[in-house]
């Protein structure tokens, strides 16, 4: 599986989390290690993976940490506990036992995954340990819902927030894997994989593997409700330069693909937003642009973004993300663009 094969083993292999990796590497180089860390963020963004890399790095005796080959890396004591499945008194007992015996590692690392699911007994057991920290024991709490972790533990942890990975960063990463795996895939399909993953690298690898198994067939993504990059591009073309009949005809083609309308709205808004950034001179390596949108003024783009946002929000509120409502939104967008063109002329 790609998710296992391409799971990073070193800091340099982690993408989209530069703000965190740089800070952790500095801590390792200075041997300035805290007794507790909290890694929070959406699922699939690399929290547990980075926790494992960091655990080996602080035990590594070589310069390029972690090397994975030295005695420090091999003897590193890394204990992983999943708080969502290993709960209650049993987990509290495990935490108590961990700090009672010595370790041959420079640092004993305890990774507590999904710690927001821990019971009160578990949290109290950890808090007691953190109040009287042991110099060579490091706790790393991983959580998708950090606000559920009691404040007294949060205040004792050094916190890092993992983010989703979008745009060209994710596209280039997947493209490199395609070359290594000799996967035949066109650019529009690969952008579709990026869009469907919603910035979650683990999901992107899963979808890429599905495309590989289907010999690059874009219909695999369509079966998941994803509209390809090329369809988004064509939709903007007919909205900007086509007539109303052309817009309705192309929208019918999109309906035939049975898309996820929530995802479709998000893709449209992201495209407009990225174009605003590009036209405003903002450097953003996550951008991927549409030439058709770049021909519009920034003010027009802002109005388009506001309309898409409001229509999406209203349809979500009414629970009516349907074909007819999407048609109405696109016609409003077409009318807005036409009015802007007349005003400019």
C-alpha positions as CSV (number, residue, x, y, z in Angstrom):
1,X,0.0,0.0,0.0
2,X,1.2,3.5,-0.9
3,X,0.3,4.7,2.6
4,X,2.8,2.3,4.1
5,X,5.4,2.4,1.3
6,X,5.6,6.2,1.3
7,X,5.2,6.9,5.0
8,X,8.1,9.2,5.9
9,X,11.0,7.8,7.9
10,X,13.0,11.1,8.0
11,X,12.1,14.7,8.6
12,X,13.1,15.6,5.0
13,X,10.4,13.3,3.6
14,X,7.6,15.1,5.4
15,X,5.7,17.5,3.1
16,X,3.5,20.5,4.0
17,X,4.6,20.9,7.6
18,X,7.8,22.9,7.3
19,X,6.9,25.2,10.2
20,X,6.9,22.2,12.5
21,X,9.8,20.2,11.1
22,X,12.2,23.2,11.3
23,X,11.3,23.8,15.0
24,X,11.6,20.1,15.9
25,X,15.0,19.8,14.1
26,X,16.3,22.8,16.0
27,X,15.2,21.2,19.3
28,X,17.0,18.0,18.3
29,X,20.2,19.8,17.3
30,X,20.3,21.7,20.6
31,X,19.2,18.7,22.6
32,X,16.5,21.0,24.1
33,X,13.8,18.4,24.7
34,X,10.5,19.0,26.6
35,X,8.8,16.4,28.7
36,X,5.5,16.7,26.8
37,X,4.5,17.6,23.2
38,X,1.0,18.0,21.7
39,X,0.6,17.4,18.0
40,X,-2.9,18.4,16.8
41,X,-4.6,18.7,13.4
42,X,-6.9,16.8,11.0
43,X,-6.6,13.1,10.5
44,X,-4.0,12.0,8.0
45,X,-1.7,15.0,8.2
46,X,1.3,13.2,9.7
47,X,1.0,13.7,13.5
48,X,1.8,10.1,14.5
49,X,4.4,9.8,11.7
50,X,6.3,12.9,12.8
51,X,6.0,11.7,16.4
52,X,7.8,8.5,15.5
53,X,10.5,10.4,13.5
54,X,11.0,12.8,16.4
55,X,11.3,9.9,18.9
56,X,14.1,8.4,16.9
57,X,15.8,11.7,16.1
58,X,16.2,12.6,19.8
59,X,17.9,9.2,20.4
60,X,20.1,9.2,17.3
61,X,23.8,9.6,17.8
62,X,24.7,10.6,14.2
63,X,24.6,14.1,12.7
64,X,21.8,13.4,10.1
65,X,19.0,12.6,12.6
66,X,17.3,10.2,12.5
67,X,19.7,7.9,10.5
68,X,17.8,4.7,11.4
69,X,21.0,2.7,11.5
70,X,22.9,3.7,14.6
71,X,22.6,2.1,18.0
72,X,20.6,5.1,19.3
73,X,17.9,4.6,16.6
74,X,17.8,0.8,17.0
75,X,17.6,0.9,20.8
76,X,15.2,3.8,21.0
77,X,12.3,2.8,23.3
78,X,9.2,4.0,21.6
79,X,5.9,3.1,23.2
80,X,2.6,3.7,21.3
81,X,-0.8,3.7,23.0
82,X,-4.1,4.4,21.3
83,X,-6.3,6.2,23.8
84,X,-9.4,5.6,21.7
85,X,-9.1,1.8,22.1
86,X,-7.0,1.4,25.2
87,X,-8.9,3.4,27.8
88,X,-9.8,3.6,31.5
89,X,-8.0,2.1,34.4
90,X,-5.9,-0.2,32.1
91,X,-4.3,2.7,30.3
92,X,-3.8,4.6,33.6
93,X,-2.0,1.5,34.9
94,X,0.2,1.4,31.8
95,X,1.3,5.0,32.3
96,X,2.1,4.4,35.9
97,X,4.2,1.3,35.0
98,X,6.1,3.1,32.2
99,X,7.7,5.6,34.5
100,X,8.7,3.0,37.1
101,X,11.4,1.2,35.2
102,X,14.6,2.5,33.7
103,X,15.4,2.6,30.0
104,X,18.5,2.0,27.9
105,X,17.4,4.7,25.5
106,X,18.7,8.3,25.8
107,X,15.0,9.2,25.8
108,X,12.0,6.9,26.4
109,X,9.2,8.2,24.1
110,X,5.5,7.5,24.8
111,X,3.2,8.4,21.9
112,X,-0.4,8.7,23.0
113,X,-2.6,8.7,19.9
114,X,-6.1,10.1,19.9
115,X,-5.5,11.4,23.4
116,X,-8.7,13.4,23.4
117,X,-10.5,10.1,23.8
118,X,-8.7,9.3,27.1
119,X,-10.8,8.9,30.2
120,X,-10.4,11.1,33.3
121,X,-8.3,8.4,35.0
122,X,-5.9,8.4,32.1
123,X,-5.6,12.2,32.0
124,X,-5.1,12.3,35.8
125,X,-2.4,9.6,35.6
126,X,-0.5,11.6,32.8
127,X,-1.0,14.9,34.7
128,X,0.6,13.4,37.8
129,X,3.6,12.3,35.8
130,X,3.9,15.7,34.1
131,X,3.8,17.5,37.4
132,X,6.9,15.6,38.5
133,X,8.6,15.0,35.1
134,X,11.2,12.3,34.6
135,X,14.2,13.7,32.7
136,X,14.5,11.0,30.0
137,X,10.8,10.3,29.4
138,X,9.0,12.3,26.7
139,X,5.3,12.1,26.1
140,X,3.8,13.0,22.7
141,X,0.1,13.5,22.6
142,X,-1.6,13.2,19.1
143,X,-5.1,14.5,18.7
144,X,-7.6,15.6,16.1
145,X,-9.7,17.4,18.9
146,X,-7.2,19.1,21.2
147,X,-9.9,21.2,22.9
148,X,-11.1,18.0,24.6
149,X,-7.8,17.6,26.4
150,X,-7.9,19.1,29.9
151,X,-6.3,22.6,30.1
152,X,-3.8,21.5,32.9
153,X,-2.2,19.0,30.4
154,X,-2.3,21.5,27.5
155,X,-0.5,24.1,29.5
156,X,2.3,21.7,30.2
157,X,2.8,20.6,26.6
158,X,4.7,22.3,23.7
159,X,2.0,22.5,21.0
160,X,2.3,22.1,17.3
161,X,-0.7,22.4,14.9
162,X,-0.5,20.3,11.7
163,X,-2.2,21.6,8.6
164,X,-3.6,20.2,5.4
165,X,-1.4,20.2,2.3
166,X,-2.9,21.7,-0.8
167,X,-2.1,22.8,-4.4
168,X,1.3,22.4,-6.0
169,X,3.0,21.0,-2.9
170,X,0.7,18.0,-3.0
171,X,0.5,17.8,-6.8
172,X,4.3,17.7,-7.1
173,X,4.6,15.1,-4.3
174,X,2.1,12.8,-6.0
175,X,3.7,13.5,-9.4
176,X,7.1,12.3,-8.2
177,X,5.4,9.1,-6.9
178,X,3.8,8.6,-10.3
179,X,7.2,8.8,-11.9
180,X,8.7,6.4,-9.4
181,X,5.9,3.9,-9.8
182,X,5.6,4.5,-13.6
183,X,1.9,5.4,-13.3
184,X,0.4,6.8,-16.5
185,X,-1.8,9.6,-15.4
186,X,-2.7,12.9,-17.0
187,X,-2.4,16.2,-15.2
188,X,-6.1,16.8,-14.9
189,X,-6.7,13.4,-13.2
190,X,-3.8,14.1,-10.8
191,X,-5.4,17.5,-9.9
192,X,-8.6,15.6,-9.3
193,X,-6.8,13.3,-6.8
194,X,-5.5,16.4,-5.0
195,X,-9.0,17.9,-4.9
196,X,-10.6,14.8,-3.7
197,X,-8.1,14.3,-0.8
198,X,-9.0,17.8,0.6
199,X,-5.4,18.3,1.7
200,X,-5.0,15.0,3.5
201,X,-1.8,13.3,2.2
202,X,-2.8,9.9,3.4
203,X,-6.1,10.0,1.5
204,X,-4.3,11.4,-1.6
205,X,-2.1,8.3,-1.6
206,X,-5.1,6.0,-1.3
207,X,-6.9,7.7,-4.2
208,X,-3.7,7.6,-6.3
209,X,-3.4,3.9,-5.7
210,X,-7.0,3.5,-6.9
211,X,-6.1,5.4,-10.1
212,X,-3.0,3.2,-10.6
213,X,-5.0,0.0,-10.2
214,X,-7.4,1.3,-12.9
215,X,-4.6,2.2,-15.3
216,X,-5.2,6.0,-14.9
217,X,-8.9,5.9,-15.6
218,X,-10.4,9.2,-14.5
219,X,-13.8,7.4,-14.1
220,X,-12.4,6.1,-10.8
221,X,-12.5,9.6,-9.4
222,X,-15.9,10.3,-10.9
223,X,-17.2,7.3,-9.1
224,X,-16.2,9.0,-5.9
225,X,-18.0,12.2,-6.8
226,X,-14.9,14.1,-7.8
227,X,-15.1,16.5,-10.8
228,X,-11.8,16.6,-12.7
229,X,-9.7,19.8,-13.0
230,X,-10.5,19.9,-16.7
231,X,-14.2,20.1,-16.0
232,X,-13.7,23.0,-13.5
233,X,-11.6,24.7,-16.1
234,X,-14.3,24.3,-18.8
235,X,-17.0,25.4,-16.5
236,X,-15.2,28.7,-15.9
237,X,-14.7,29.0,-19.7
238,X,-18.4,28.8,-20.5
239,X,-19.3,31.1,-17.6
240,X,-16.9,33.8,-18.8
241,X,-17.0,33.6,-22.6
242,X,-20.1,31.4,-23.4
243,X,-23.8,32.1,-23.5
244,X,-26.5,31.0,-21.1
245,X,-27.5,28.0,-23.2
246,X,-23.9,26.9,-23.3
247,X,-23.7,27.2,-19.5
248,X,-26.8,25.1,-19.0
249,X,-25.7,22.5,-21.5
250,X,-22.3,22.1,-19.8
251,X,-23.9,22.0,-16.3
252,X,-26.1,19.1,-17.5
253,X,-22.9,17.2,-18.4
254,X,-21.6,17.8,-14.9
255,X,-24.8,16.5,-13.4
256,X,-24.4,13.3,-15.4
257,X,-21.2,12.7,-13.5
258,X,-23.2,12.7,-10.2
259,X,-20.7,15.0,-8.3
260,X,-20.4,15.7,-4.7
261,X,-21.9,19.3,-4.8
262,X,-20.3,20.3,-1.5
263,X,-16.9,19.3,-2.9
264,X,-17.8,21.0,-6.2
265,X,-18.6,24.3,-4.5
266,X,-15.3,24.1,-2.6
267,X,-13.3,23.5,-5.8
268,X,-14.9,26.5,-7.5
269,X,-14.2,28.8,-4.4
270,X,-10.6,27.6,-4.1
271,X,-10.0,28.3,-7.8
272,X,-11.3,31.9,-7.5
273,X,-9.5,32.5,-4.2
274,X,-6.2,31.3,-5.6
275,X,-6.6,33.5,-8.7
276,X,-7.2,36.5,-6.4
277,X,-4.0,35.7,-4.6
278,X,-2.1,35.4,-7.8
279,X,-3.5,38.7,-9.3
280,X,-2.7,40.4,-6.0
281,X,0.9,39.5,-6.2
282,X,0.8,37.2,-3.2
283,X,3.4,34.4,-3.3
284,X,1.7,31.2,-2.6
285,X,3.3,27.8,-3.7
286,X,-0.1,26.2,-3.1
287,X,-1.6,28.1,-6.0
288,X,-2.8,26.5,-9.2
289,X,-4.5,29.0,-11.6
290,X,-7.0,29.3,-14.3
291,X,-6.2,31.6,-17.2
292,X,-9.9,32.3,-17.8
293,X,-10.3,33.8,-14.3
294,X,-7.1,35.8,-14.6
295,X,-8.7,37.9,-17.3
296,X,-11.2,39.2,-14.8
297,X,-10.6,42.1,-12.4
298,X,-9.9,41.4,-8.7
299,X,-13.1,43.1,-7.7
300,X,-15.1,40.8,-10.0
301,X,-13.3,37.8,-8.5
302,X,-14.2,39.0,-5.0
303,X,-17.8,39.3,-6.0
304,X,-17.8,35.8,-7.5
305,X,-16.2,34.4,-4.4
306,X,-18.8,36.0,-2.1
307,X,-21.7,34.7,-4.3
308,X,-20.3,31.2,-4.3
309,X,-19.8,31.3,-0.5
310,X,-23.2,32.7,0.3
311,X,-25.0,30.2,-2.1
312,X,-23.1,27.3,-0.7
313,X,-23.8,28.3,2.9
314,X,-27.5,28.9,2.2
315,X,-27.9,25.6,0.4
316,X,-26.0,23.8,3.2
317,X,-28.3,25.4,5.8
318,X,-31.4,24.4,3.8
319,X,-30.0,20.9,3.2
320,X,-30.6,21.4,-0.5
321,X,-27.3,20.8,-2.4
322,X,-29.2,19.7,-5.4
323,X,-28.9,20.0,-9.2
324,X,-31.5,22.8,-9.5
325,X,-29.9,24.9,-6.8
326,X,-26.5,24.5,-8.4
327,X,-28.1,25.5,-11.8
328,X,-29.5,28.7,-10.1
329,X,-26.1,29.5,-8.6
330,X,-24.3,29.1,-11.9
331,X,-26.9,31.3,-13.7
332,X,-26.4,34.0,-11.0
333,X,-22.7,33.8,-11.5
334,X,-23.1,34.1,-15.3
335,X,-25.4,37.1,-14.9
336,X,-22.9,38.8,-12.6
337,X,-20.0,38.3,-15.0
338,X,-22.1,39.7,-17.9
339,X,-23.0,42.8,-15.9
340,X,-19.4,43.4,-14.9
341,X,-18.4,43.1,-18.5
342,X,-21.0,45.7,-19.6
343,X,-20.0,48.1,-16.8
344,X,-16.3,47.8,-17.8
345,X,-17.1,48.6,-21.4
